[in-house]
Amino acid sequence: MNLVLSLLIFFSIIVLYLINLFSFDNSKPTCDYFVLNIYLYLALSILILGLSISLINWSFLLPYSLLIFILSRITMTFIAFQKQYQTTMQEVISSHLSWFLFIILISSSLSVYFQKGIYGKPINDAIIATSLVFVIMSSIVYMIPEFFKSTYGFMSIGLLISLIAVIIIELFLILFEKDPKSLFRKFRIISYFVILIFSLYVSYDTVRTFELAEKCNNMPNYPKASIDFFLDIINLFSRFAFLNSSGGRR
């Protein structure tokens, strides 16, 4: 067992213990320590992702990449329609199962790129850059929360429109841009913009977490609440890895 895998297992055990300690009371999700619990579930999501990539050789799924992509989006949609505050243990179990499935689907998609070596050397740099952005953008909210609360409404709409525009532009380039070098250059420019979008998402998702904590009066859906942060991190990491890769530097 290599050092990375040993550390992933060790920290997973610790985080699971902390989740059991802080997130549940009498085997039911509790509103106590709401913000801390969101971060614990986020940490566990990343650890499960790392364990899945480390333990499973997902290369056999390469021919089914499109199917994996579709299934992950279906699962994400199912999570999006779940209640933020649950009323039954059946809902609690369902939210955890769908959360776990979504992480596994994402890890199977990411692991294909790792095993192909596309993101070989830039991984450490991408992890560091993503961690710094997450910490900085979250910390800014703690320093000036009122600014982000007052701008949450229109910025959420603006970021969503920007993200949809990016998706449309990238699909257009994939379908119609024939020059590979030009495609890489344009994707690199777009990647900087995507990093800006998801950096802001980190801040505004932090504000949303504060609001959910204030409203919590029943069993909170911590897996659902942590997914936004998880997606922010995955998108930031993917773009940083692309920019640092040989393809991103062309």
Contacts in CASP RR format, 6 or more apart in sequence:
PFRMAT RR
TARGET T0000
AUTHOR 0000-0000-0000
METHOD contacts of the structure
MODEL  1
MNLVLSLLIFFSIIVLYLINLFSFDNSKPTCDYFVLNIYLYLALSILILG
LSISLINWSFLLPYSLLIFILSRITMTFIAFQKQYQTTMQEVISSHLSWF
LFIILISSSLSVYFQKGIYGKPINDAIIATSLVFVIMSSIVYMIPEFFKS
TYGFMSIGLLISLIAVIIIELFLILFEKDPKSLFRKFRIISYFVILIFSL
YVSYDTVRTFELAEKCNNMPNYPKASIDFFLDIINLFSRFAFLNSSGGRR
4 54 0 8 1.000
5 51 0 8 1.000
5 54 0 8 1.000
5 55 0 8 1.000
8 47 0 8 1.000
8 50 0 8 1.000
8 51 0 8 1.000
8 54 0 8 1.000
9 51 0 8 1.000
11 43 0 8 1.000
11 47 0 8 1.000
12 44 0 8 1.000
12 47 0 8 1.000
12 48 0 8 1.000
12 51 0 8 1.000
15 40 0 8 1.000
15 43 0 8 1.000
15 44 0 8 1.000
15 47 0 8 1.000
16 44 0 8 1.000
18 40 0 8 1.000
19 37 0 8 1.000
19 40 0 8 1.000
19 41 0 8 1.000
19 44 0 8 1.000
22 32 0 8 1.000
22 33 0 8 1.000
22 36 0 8 1.000
22 37 0 8 1.000
22 40 0 8 1.000
23 29 0 8 1.000
23 30 0 8 1.000
23 33 0 8 1.000
23 37 0 8 1.000
23 40 0 8 1.000
23 41 0 8 1.000
23 222 0 8 1.000
24 30 0 8 1.000
25 32 0 8 1.000
27 89 0 8 1.000
28 89 0 8 1.000
28 92 0 8 1.000
28 219 0 8 1.000
29 86 0 8 1.000
29 92 0 8 1.000
29 219 0 8 1.000
29 220 0 8 1.000
29 221 0 8 1.000
29 222 0 8 1.000
30 219 0 8 1.000
30 220 0 8 1.000
31 213 0 8 1.000
31 216 0 8 1.000
31 217 0 8 1.000
31 218 0 8 1.000
31 220 0 8 1.000
34 209 0 8 1.000
34 212 0 8 1.000
34 213 0 8 1.000
34 216 0 8 1.000
34 220 0 8 1.000
35 209 0 8 1.000
35 210 0 8 1.000
35 213 0 8 1.000
37 220 0 8 1.000
37 222 0 8 1.000
38 209 0 8 1.000
38 222 0 8 1.000
38 225 0 8 1.000
38 226 0 8 1.000
38 229 0 8 1.000
39 226 0 8 1.000
39 229 0 8 1.000
41 99 0 8 1.000
41 222 0 8 1.000
41 223 0 8 1.000
41 225 0 8 1.000
41 226 0 8 1.000
42 226 0 8 1.000
42 229 0 8 1.000
42 230 0 8 1.000
42 233 0 8 1.000
45 99 0 8 1.000
45 103 0 8 1.000
45 226 0 8 1.000
45 227 0 8 1.000
45 230 0 8 1.000
46 230 0 8 1.000
46 233 0 8 1.000
48 100 0 8 1.000
48 103 0 8 1.000
48 104 0 8 1.000
48 107 0 8 1.000
49 103 0 8 1.000
49 106 0 8 1.000
49 107 0 8 1.000
49 110 0 8 1.000
50 107 0 8 1.000
52 58 0 8 1.000
52 103 0 8 1.000
52 104 0 8 1.000
52 107 0 8 1.000
52 108 0 8 1.000
52 111 0 8 1.000
53 107 0 8 1.000
53 110 0 8 1.000
53 111 0 8 1.000
53 114 0 8 1.000
56 107 0 8 1.000
56 108 0 8 1.000
56 111 0 8 1.000
57 115 0 8 1.000
58 107 0 8 1.000
58 108 0 8 1.000
58 111 0 8 1.000
58 112 0 8 1.000
58 115 0 8 1.000
59 111 0 8 1.000
59 112 0 8 1.000
59 115 0 8 1.000
61 68 0 8 1.000
61 108 0 8 1.000
61 112 0 8 1.000
62 112 0 8 1.000
65 109 0 8 1.000
65 112 0 8 1.000
68 105 0 8 1.000
68 108 0 8 1.000
68 109 0 8 1.000
69 109 0 8 1.000
71 105 0 8 1.000
72 102 0 8 1.000
72 105 0 8 1.000
72 106 0 8 1.000
72 109 0 8 1.000
75 98 0 8 1.000
75 101 0 8 1.000
75 102 0 8 1.000
75 105 0 8 1.000
76 102 0 8 1.000
76 227 0 8 1.000
78 98 0 8 1.000
79 95 0 8 1.000
79 98 0 8 1.000
79 99 0 8 1.000
79 102 0 8 1.000
79 223 0 8 1.000
79 224 0 8 1.000
79 227 0 8 1.000
80 224 0 8 1.000
82 91 0 8 1.000
82 94 0 8 1.000
82 95 0 8 1.000
82 98 0 8 1.000
82 221 0 8 1.000
82 224 0 8 1.000
83 91 0 8 1.000
83 221 0 8 1.000
84 212 0 8 1.000
84 220 0 8 1.000
84 221 0 8 1.000
84 224 0 8 1.000
84 225 0 8 1.000
85 215 0 8 1.000
85 216 0 8 1.000
85 217 0 8 1.000
85 218 0 8 1.000
85 219 0 8 1.000
85 220 0 8 1.000
85 221 0 8 1.000
86 92 0 8 1.000
86 95 0 8 1.000
86 218 0 8 1.000
86 219 0 8 1.000
86 220 0 8 1.000
86 221 0 8 1.000
87 218 0 8 1.000
87 219 0 8 1.000
91 219 0 8 1.000
91 221 0 8 1.000
92 219 0 8 1.000
92 221 0 8 1.000
95 221 0 8 1.000
95 223 0 8 1.000
95 224 0 8 1.000
96 223 0 8 1.000
98 223 0 8 1.000
99 223 0 8 1.000
99 224 0 8 1.000
99 226 0 8 1.000
99 227 0 8 1.000
102 227 0 8 1.000
103 230 0 8 1.000
106 234 0 8 1.000
110 234 0 8 1.000
110 238 0 8 1.000
113 119 0 8 1.000
114 120 0 8 1.000
114 123 0 8 1.000
118 245 0 8 1.000
119 126 0 8 1.000
119 241 0 8 1.000
119 242 0 8 1.000
119 245 0 8 1.000
120 245 0 8 1.000
121 244 0 8 1.000
121 245 0 8 1.000
122 240 0 8 1.000
122 241 0 8 1.000
122 243 0 8 1.000
122 244 0 8 1.000
122 245 0 8 1.000
123 241 0 8 1.000
125 240 0 8 1.000
125 244 0 8 1.000
126 237 0 8 1.000
126 240 0 8 1.000
126 241 0 8 1.000
126 244 0 8 1.000
127 237 0 8 1.000
129 236 0 8 1.000
129 240 0 8 1.000
130 233 0 8 1.000
130 236 0 8 1.000
130 237 0 8 1.000
130 240 0 8 1.000
133 195 0 8 1.000
133 199 0 8 1.000
133 202 0 8 1.000
133 236 0 8 1.000
134 202 0 8 1.000
134 229 0 8 1.000
134 232 0 8 1.000
134 233 0 8 1.000
134 236 0 8 1.000
137 199 0 8 1.000
137 200 0 8 1.000
137 202 0 8 1.000
137 203 0 8 1.000
137 206 0 8 1.000
138 202 0 8 1.000
138 203 0 8 1.000
138 206 0 8 1.000
140 148 0 8 1.000
140 203 0 8 1.000
141 148 0 8 1.000
141 203 0 8 1.000
141 206 0 8 1.000
141 207 0 8 1.000
141 210 0 8 1.000
142 206 0 8 1.000
145 207 0 8 1.000
145 210 0 8 1.000
148 203 0 8 1.000
148 204 0 8 1.000
148 206 0 8 1.000
148 207 0 8 1.000
149 207 0 8 1.000
149 210 0 8 1.000
149 211 0 8 1.000
152 204 0 8 1.000
152 207 0 8 1.000
152 208 0 8 1.000
155 200 0 8 1.000
155 204 0 8 1.000
156 204 0 8 1.000
159 197 0 8 1.000
159 200 0 8 1.000
159 201 0 8 1.000
159 204 0 8 1.000
162 193 0 8 1.000
162 197 0 8 1.000
163 197 0 8 1.000
166 190 0 8 1.000
166 193 0 8 1.000
166 194 0 8 1.000
166 197 0 8 1.000
169 190 0 8 1.000
170 187 0 8 1.000
170 190 0 8 1.000
173 183 0 8 1.000
173 186 0 8 1.000
173 187 0 8 1.000
174 183 0 8 1.000
177 183 0 8 1.000
177 186 0 8 1.000
181 250 0 8 1.000
184 247 0 8 1.000
184 248 0 8 1.000
184 250 0 8 1.000
185 250 0 8 1.000
187 242 0 8 1.000
187 248 0 8 1.000
188 242 0 8 1.000
188 243 0 8 1.000
188 248 0 8 1.000
188 250 0 8 1.000
191 239 0 8 1.000
191 242 0 8 1.000
191 243 0 8 1.000
191 248 0 8 1.000
192 243 0 8 1.000
194 235 0 8 1.000
194 239 0 8 1.000
195 236 0 8 1.000
195 239 0 8 1.000
195 240 0 8 1.000
198 232 0 8 1.000
198 235 0 8 1.000
198 236 0 8 1.000
198 239 0 8 1.000
199 236 0 8 1.000
201 228 0 8 1.000
201 232 0 8 1.000
202 229 0 8 1.000
202 232 0 8 1.000
202 236 0 8 1.000
205 228 0 8 1.000
205 229 0 8 1.000
205 232 0 8 1.000
208 228 0 8 1.000
209 225 0 8 1.000
212 220 0 8 1.000
212 225 0 8 1.000
242 248 0 8 1.000
243 249 0 8 1.000
END
